Amino acid sequence: MKSLAFYILLLFIVSCKNTSKQTLHEFASAAFFKADLDKSFEKLVNYFQSQPILKYNEPEGDNILYPPLSGLGDTSDGYRFSIATHPYMSALNGRGQLVVNRLGPILAEPELVYYFKSHENALNFIKRITNAIQEQPIIDSSSQKGKSREIQYQLDNGANIQMSLSAGLNPGYILSIKYKPSTSKLVNKG
């Protein structure tokens, strides 16, 4: 009878531990406002523009490069959105941006950029993310002084999620969460 109670308790503990974890796909979906990240650049930008919680930031100043990079085959245009609140990741409420860059002729590379006032707050947030994801990262490295950190996960579709923490200007830290689509998907997924 004691062993049965022990196994029931063990099963309960294991099931409770697993229910709080999310898959990497669930994390990516929540982090990027439930967008289908494998859509084309235009469709992804249109989706983000339709979200009332995201405010599109018009480009500032004269951003002309000479010689034009388009002449070199680079089509790197992008969109920036301000984020005041994040509906799926409340710990990210504050100063942040969503940047959507074009990656080649079709694909998009969305990136969340958040600013933390302290290194400790940024590390605590990263710890909460990594503890909440079921999968293990393929890269997890810190600098010698511990002020920067890079974590990378690989999704089963060949895409990557990259998180990097670095020191910013005006004592603070910048956390970047970037979705890098599989470059083998160079067909338009509409």
Backbone bond lengths (Angstrom), bond angles and torsions (degrees), N, CA, C in turn:
res aa  C-N    CA-C-N  psi(-1)  N-CA   C-N-CA  omega(-1)  CA-C   N-CA-C  phi
1 M - - - 1.444 - - 1.535 111.06 -
2 K 1.367 116.05 -39.09 1.462 119.55 178.71 1.521 111.29 -63.61
3 S 1.343 115.86 -40.83 1.460 118.87 -178.76 1.532 111.14 -67.24
4 L 1.318 118.97 -34.10 1.453 122.02 177.52 1.529 109.94 -65.08
5 A 1.318 116.92 -43.84 1.464 121.16 178.34 1.525 110.32 -63.57
6 F 1.338 116.89 -39.18 1.464 121.03 178.14 1.524 110.68 -62.29
7 Y 1.337 118.14 -45.92 1.459 121.91 -179.71 1.526 111.71 -65.30
8 I 1.313 117.50 -37.14 1.462 120.82 177.40 1.528 109.71 -65.69
9 L 1.345 116.51 -43.31 1.458 120.25 177.86 1.527 110.49 -62.97
10 L 1.316 117.57 -43.87 1.463 122.15 179.18 1.534 110.85 -61.92
11 L 1.326 117.01 -44.79 1.450 121.32 177.88 1.527 111.03 -61.46
12 F 1.322 117.52 -40.66 1.462 122.05 178.67 1.531 110.84 -62.90
13 I 1.332 116.61 -45.02 1.470 121.01 -179.24 1.526 110.25 -63.42
14 V 1.325 117.49 -44.88 1.461 121.24 -179.60 1.519 110.61 -64.34
15 S 1.333 118.28 -42.23 1.458 120.24 -178.84 1.519 111.05 -68.31
16 C 1.333 118.37 -36.46 1.465 120.96 177.69 1.526 110.71 -65.92
17 K 1.312 116.62 -39.37 1.461 121.10 -178.92 1.524 111.04 -65.20
18 N 1.329 118.33 -39.39 1.456 121.58 -176.23 1.523 113.68 -77.57
19 T 1.320 118.99 -23.57 1.458 119.67 -175.65 1.523 112.59 -72.12
20 S 1.317 119.05 -22.93 1.459 120.16 -177.53 1.526 112.60 -84.57
21 K 1.302 118.41 -11.39 1.462 121.40 -178.77 1.521 110.15 -86.57
22 Q 1.323 115.25 147.81 1.452 120.37 176.00 1.514 109.12 -120.41
23 T 1.314 115.79 157.68 1.455 119.33 177.54 1.524 108.95 -74.74
24 L 1.296 115.08 164.93 1.464 120.38 178.23 1.532 110.76 -63.70
25 H 1.340 117.00 -36.83 1.471 120.34 176.76 1.528 110.72 -63.01
26 E 1.321 117.85 -41.65 1.466 121.43 178.53 1.527 110.47 -64.12
27 F 1.331 116.25 -41.84 1.469 119.62 177.59 1.521 111.00 -61.99
28 A 1.336 116.91 -48.28 1.468 120.85 -178.70 1.525 110.76 -60.96
29 S 1.317 116.13 -41.92 1.460 119.99 179.11 1.525 111.12 -62.02
30 A 1.315 116.84 -46.80 1.476 120.52 -179.71 1.528 111.02 -66.68
31 A 1.314 117.08 -43.58 1.466 120.73 -177.60 1.526 111.51 -60.57
32 F 1.338 116.29 -38.58 1.458 120.63 -176.95 1.529 111.92 -104.41
33 F 1.324 116.19 39.63 1.467 123.56 168.89 1.519 113.76 58.87
34 K 1.319 116.76 37.17 1.477 123.53 176.79 1.529 113.42 63.70
35 A 1.311 117.19 23.38 1.468 121.07 179.27 1.526 109.72 -78.24
36 D 1.328 116.17 151.13 1.456 121.79 171.06 1.528 105.83 -83.44
37 L 1.326 116.25 100.60 1.465 121.30 -170.08 1.522 113.98 -71.26
38 D 1.323 117.49 -9.94 1.457 120.25 179.06 1.528 112.73 -95.78
39 K 1.324 116.98 7.71 1.468 120.29 175.86 1.525 109.01 -72.78
40 S 1.324 115.63 169.74 1.460 120.32 178.82 1.524 109.94 -67.55
41 F 1.321 115.99 162.88 1.461 122.02 -180.00 1.530 110.60 -54.70
42 E 1.336 117.03 -50.36 1.465 120.64 -177.30 1.526 111.68 -61.12
43 K 1.326 117.40 -44.27 1.470 120.31 -178.55 1.525 111.32 -67.57
44 L 1.311 116.98 -36.26 1.457 120.19 178.41 1.534 110.36 -68.09
45 V 1.314 117.58 -43.47 1.464 120.83 177.62 1.530 109.80 -62.39
46 N 1.336 117.88 -43.86 1.470 121.19 177.78 1.521 111.19 -59.58
47 Y 1.327 117.06 -40.83 1.465 120.53 178.38 1.529 110.30 -61.81
48 F 1.333 116.83 -47.97 1.463 119.52 -178.87 1.529 111.00 -65.36
49 Q 1.327 117.92 -36.16 1.460 120.71 177.96 1.523 111.52 -65.53
50 S 1.330 117.67 -25.49 1.474 121.26 -179.58 1.530 112.56 -83.36
51 Q 1.319 117.84 -6.90 1.457 120.76 -178.72 1.526 109.87 -85.46
52 P 1.341 117.86 119.64 1.470 119.78 -176.44 1.536 113.94 -66.39
53 I 1.321 117.90 -20.29 1.471 119.75 -179.18 1.524 112.68 -82.05
54 L 1.340 116.56 -9.54 1.460 120.96 178.86 1.523 109.04 -105.21
55 K 1.322 116.28 132.81 1.461 120.97 179.40 1.527 108.22 -112.16
56 Y 1.334 115.37 117.64 1.457 120.74 -179.94 1.520 109.61 -66.55
57 N 1.323 117.16 133.25 1.468 122.89 177.89 1.521 108.40 -103.95
58 E 1.327 115.66 117.16 1.462 120.17 176.14 1.526 108.74 -64.03
59 P 1.334 117.83 144.05 1.475 119.64 176.64 1.521 110.41 -59.65
60 E 1.326 115.60 140.68 1.461 120.56 -179.42 1.517 110.12 -97.68
61 G 1.323 115.50 141.76 1.469 120.69 173.01 1.502 113.06 69.34
62 D 1.309 113.51 -164.73 1.449 122.00 -177.67 1.520 107.99 -101.52
63 N 1.321 116.91 102.67 1.460 121.40 -175.94 1.524 111.64 -97.73
64 I 1.291 116.83 53.12 1.460 120.73 -178.65 1.524 108.36 -97.92
65 L 1.307 115.79 129.18 1.455 121.62 177.08 1.521 109.12 -104.53
66 Y 1.316 115.89 144.44 1.442 119.13 176.16 1.513 108.77 -127.15
67 P 1.315 120.96 127.51 1.456 124.66 -4.69 1.528 110.50 -72.24
68 P 1.328 118.23 156.60 1.459 120.20 179.97 1.522 110.64 -60.00
69 L 1.326 115.64 133.01 1.463 119.48 -179.15 1.521 111.82 -66.61
70 S 1.337 117.74 -24.37 1.461 119.64 179.00 1.527 110.36 -62.73
71 G 1.328 117.22 -28.88 1.454 120.93 177.06 1.519 112.15 -69.29
72 L 1.312 116.32 -19.42 1.467 121.10 178.17 1.520 111.71 -96.71
73 G 1.327 116.62 7.86 1.462 120.22 179.86 1.514 113.72 90.78
74 D 1.318 118.24 5.04 1.464 121.69 -179.86 1.524 109.16 -93.74
75 T 1.319 115.79 126.08 1.466 120.29 178.15 1.520 109.33 -116.20
76 S 1.316 116.52 47.62 1.463 120.52 -174.01 1.519 111.62 -86.58
77 D 1.324 115.43 82.76 1.451 118.63 170.60 1.520 106.98 -107.08
78 G 1.303 117.28 160.03 1.450 119.21 -176.96 1.509 112.19 -154.58
79 Y 1.307 114.43 169.68 1.453 122.78 179.40 1.520 108.64 -127.01
80 R 1.335 116.55 144.33 1.458 122.70 177.75 1.525 108.78 -121.26
81 F 1.330 114.67 136.48 1.451 121.86 177.56 1.520 108.45 -127.61
82 S 1.320 116.94 137.72 1.467 121.49 174.26 1.523 108.98 -83.68
83 I 1.322 115.29 145.31 1.463 121.25 178.76 1.519 107.61 -126.12
84 A 1.316 117.15 118.28 1.474 121.10 175.55 1.519 110.22 -94.73
85 T 1.330 116.50 -40.56 1.468 120.69 177.60 1.519 108.40 -133.18
86 H 1.307 115.51 148.49 1.462 120.84 178.47 1.525 107.15 -117.26
87 P 1.331 118.18 116.35 1.466 120.41 -173.35 1.526 114.80 -69.33
88 Y 1.312 117.81 -20.41 1.461 120.43 -175.79 1.519 113.53 -110.53
89 M 1.328 117.72 -10.97 1.462 121.58 -179.27 1.522 107.45 -139.20
90 S 1.325 116.26 81.58 1.469 121.02 -172.56 1.525 112.67 -61.03
91 A 1.318 118.39 -26.16 1.461 119.89 179.43 1.523 111.48 -66.65
92 L 1.324 117.46 -14.95 1.461 121.02 179.79 1.515 113.08 -92.34
93 N 1.324 117.95 2.96 1.458 118.75 179.37 1.521 109.36 -63.87
94 G 1.284 115.73 128.67 1.459 121.27 -176.77 1.503 109.84 145.19
95 R 1.315 115.72 -151.28 1.458 121.89 -176.11 1.520 110.99 -78.20
96 G 1.309 116.47 110.12 1.451 118.79 179.86 1.509 112.03 -152.48
97 Q 1.317 114.75 168.24 1.460 122.16 179.19 1.512 109.44 -140.81
98 L 1.310 114.19 150.36 1.456 121.56 168.43 1.520 105.12 -112.06
99 V 1.313 116.76 123.81 1.462 122.11 179.63 1.526 106.78 -115.25
100 V 1.320 116.73 129.03 1.464 120.94 178.47 1.520 107.08 -118.74
101 N 1.315 115.88 110.98 1.465 121.73 -179.92 1.511 109.94 -104.95
102 R 1.322 114.54 147.58 1.470 119.82 175.56 1.527 107.38 -78.39
103 L 1.315 115.21 136.65 1.461 121.69 176.83 1.515 107.15 -121.23
104 G 1.310 116.20 94.12 1.456 119.79 -176.23 1.522 110.64 78.47
105 P 1.316 116.98 -165.20 1.461 119.78 -174.42 1.528 114.42 -73.40
106 I 1.333 118.75 -21.00 1.460 120.42 -171.37 1.522 113.38 -125.56
107 L 1.308 117.32 -45.22 1.464 121.45 -168.74 1.522 113.67 -77.50
108 A 1.320 114.69 158.10 1.461 122.06 176.77 1.517 109.11 -119.32
109 E 1.330 115.35 152.94 1.457 122.15 177.82 1.531 107.33 -127.51
110 P 1.339 116.81 89.25 1.467 118.56 179.43 1.526 111.39 -76.97
111 E 1.331 115.00 147.57 1.462 121.17 -178.75 1.520 109.32 -142.86
112 L 1.330 115.91 130.41 1.457 121.78 172.30 1.519 107.20 -94.36
113 V 1.321 117.13 134.16 1.457 121.51 178.42 1.523 107.31 -126.95
114 Y 1.332 116.16 121.35 1.462 121.22 -179.71 1.518 110.23 -125.43
115 Y 1.323 114.47 149.26 1.453 122.04 -177.38 1.524 108.93 -113.11
116 F 1.309 115.75 127.42 1.461 121.87 177.92 1.522 108.77 -114.80
117 K 1.316 116.81 142.34 1.464 120.63 -179.82 1.515 112.02 -74.30
118 S 1.331 116.71 -29.79 1.468 118.20 -178.21 1.526 110.91 -128.79
119 H 1.309 114.54 152.19 1.455 122.14 177.20 1.525 109.78 -62.74
120 E 1.312 116.53 -39.51 1.468 121.63 -179.15 1.532 111.08 -61.87
121 N 1.339 117.75 -44.49 1.467 120.43 178.62 1.524 111.46 -61.79
122 A 1.320 116.69 -41.62 1.465 120.85 179.61 1.526 110.49 -65.02
123 L 1.332 117.33 -45.25 1.466 120.26 179.39 1.524 111.63 -64.79
124 N 1.326 117.21 -37.94 1.467 120.06 177.51 1.522 110.96 -63.39
125 F 1.333 116.86 -39.57 1.454 119.71 178.51 1.530 110.46 -65.54
126 I 1.324 117.34 -44.36 1.469 120.79 178.51 1.525 110.01 -60.38
127 K 1.313 116.90 -41.20 1.462 120.56 179.30 1.528 110.91 -62.14
128 R 1.339 116.62 -41.14 1.464 119.96 178.26 1.527 110.55 -62.74
129 I 1.313 117.30 -40.16 1.472 120.15 179.19 1.525 110.14 -65.52
130 T 1.325 117.02 -52.54 1.466 119.54 -175.48 1.526 111.70 -64.61
131 N 1.323 117.82 -32.13 1.464 120.23 176.73 1.521 112.36 -72.51
132 A 1.331 117.41 -23.53 1.464 121.18 -177.07 1.530 112.94 -88.50
133 I 1.328 117.46 -12.14 1.461 121.11 -177.52 1.528 109.22 -97.34
134 Q 1.337 115.37 133.51 1.470 120.36 -178.96 1.523 112.59 -66.10
135 E 1.319 116.85 -43.88 1.457 120.74 -174.45 1.525 111.65 -73.55
136 Q 1.303 115.06 157.19 1.455 122.10 176.58 1.530 109.17 -93.86
137 P 1.328 117.71 144.39 1.469 118.96 178.67 1.525 111.23 -69.01
138 I 1.332 115.44 153.56 1.462 119.37 175.49 1.520 110.21 -88.50
139 I 1.323 117.11 -20.83 1.472 123.16 174.70 1.515 107.51 -137.62
140 D 1.328 116.42 134.40 1.464 121.89 173.46 1.516 106.49 -149.09
141 S 1.321 116.20 100.66 1.462 119.86 -176.04 1.521 111.14 -132.16
142 S 1.316 115.39 149.55 1.461 122.33 176.23 1.514 108.61 -123.18
143 S 1.327 116.32 155.45 1.455 120.04 176.66 1.523 108.91 -73.95
144 Q 1.316 115.89 167.65 1.461 120.37 -179.51 1.521 111.89 -59.81
145 K 1.305 117.15 -38.21 1.459 120.44 -179.31 1.524 111.83 -86.63
146 G 1.340 117.74 -4.17 1.451 121.58 176.94 1.513 115.08 75.84
147 K 1.332 118.20 9.42 1.463 120.58 -177.58 1.522 112.76 -88.76
148 S 1.318 118.04 -14.72 1.460 119.92 176.28 1.524 108.67 -127.67
149 R 1.311 114.46 155.73 1.458 119.23 -178.13 1.520 108.43 -151.23
150 E 1.314 116.76 143.94 1.458 122.52 177.48 1.524 108.18 -130.87
151 I 1.342 114.85 130.39 1.457 121.30 178.37 1.519 106.47 -131.21
152 Q 1.331 116.50 136.84 1.451 119.96 179.76 1.517 109.68 -135.67
153 Y 1.326 115.24 133.53 1.459 123.08 175.61 1.515 108.36 -116.55
154 Q 1.333 116.72 150.61 1.454 119.90 175.34 1.517 109.26 -116.83
155 L 1.332 116.03 129.06 1.445 121.67 177.03 1.515 109.75 -84.78
156 D 1.315 115.79 160.58 1.463 118.94 -177.74 1.525 112.84 -69.95
157 N 1.333 118.94 -12.48 1.465 120.96 176.91 1.530 112.09 -89.03
158 G 1.330 117.57 6.02 1.456 122.08 178.72 1.518 113.93 92.83
159 A 1.328 117.41 -8.21 1.465 121.23 178.52 1.529 109.79 -79.01
160 N 1.323 116.20 164.93 1.462 121.87 178.35 1.521 110.43 -125.97
161 I 1.323 115.10 150.25 1.453 122.24 168.13 1.524 105.01 -113.01
162 Q 1.331 116.56 122.29 1.460 120.96 179.24 1.514 109.21 -116.34
163 M 1.328 115.97 129.78 1.459 121.51 174.20 1.512 107.32 -116.75
164 S 1.310 116.84 131.58 1.455 119.02 176.61 1.524 109.02 -137.72
165 L 1.301 114.53 140.38 1.458 122.56 179.08 1.518 107.41 -118.37
166 S 1.328 115.59 132.07 1.462 119.38 178.42 1.522 109.31 -145.72
167 A 1.314 114.62 159.60 1.465 119.81 177.67 1.518 108.47 -71.39
168 G 1.331 115.67 139.34 1.455 121.16 179.63 1.511 110.69 -109.41
169 L 1.300 115.66 -169.98 1.455 121.14 175.92 1.524 109.45 -82.92
170 N 1.298 117.28 165.02 1.473 122.45 178.41 1.517 109.37 49.57
171 P 1.261 119.06 86.50 1.460 122.11 -162.31 1.521 113.34 -10.62
172 G 1.269 114.28 112.15 1.447 121.90 179.81 1.510 109.54 179.33
173 Y 1.320 115.34 175.71 1.454 120.88 -176.43 1.514 109.54 -133.52
174 I 1.317 115.29 145.54 1.456 122.32 -178.19 1.521 108.13 -112.09
175 L 1.332 115.06 126.86 1.456 121.13 174.78 1.518 107.85 -110.23
176 S 1.309 116.44 125.87 1.451 122.96 178.38 1.523 108.39 -113.73
177 I 1.328 116.53 129.43 1.465 122.14 174.01 1.521 105.49 -120.49
178 K 1.321 116.11 112.32 1.463 121.17 -172.23 1.530 110.28 -119.03
179 Y 1.328 115.18 135.57 1.468 121.73 172.95 1.509 107.41 -99.13
180 K 1.325 116.73 117.98 1.460 121.55 179.53 1.522 107.84 -110.47
181 P 1.342 117.20 107.10 1.465 119.40 -178.39 1.518 111.50 -66.40
182 S 1.302 114.29 158.69 1.458 119.74 176.36 1.523 108.44 -65.14
183 T 1.313 116.52 127.14 1.470 119.24 -179.51 1.530 111.42 -73.69
184 S 1.325 117.09 -7.89 1.463 118.95 175.51 1.514 111.43 -76.93
185 K 1.352 117.17 -8.79 1.463 121.58 -179.97 1.522 109.96 -95.15
186 L 1.290 116.45 63.00 1.460 120.00 -179.55 1.527 112.30 -93.18
187 V 1.320 115.65 25.09 1.462 120.55 172.74 1.503 107.50 -108.81
188 N 1.292 117.28 148.54 1.457 121.68 -177.07 1.521 110.33 -73.57
189 K 1.318 115.21 117.93 1.458 120.34 178.39 1.512 110.18 -94.50
190 G 1.282 119.24 18.41 1.457 123.36 175.10 1.407 114.13 53.70
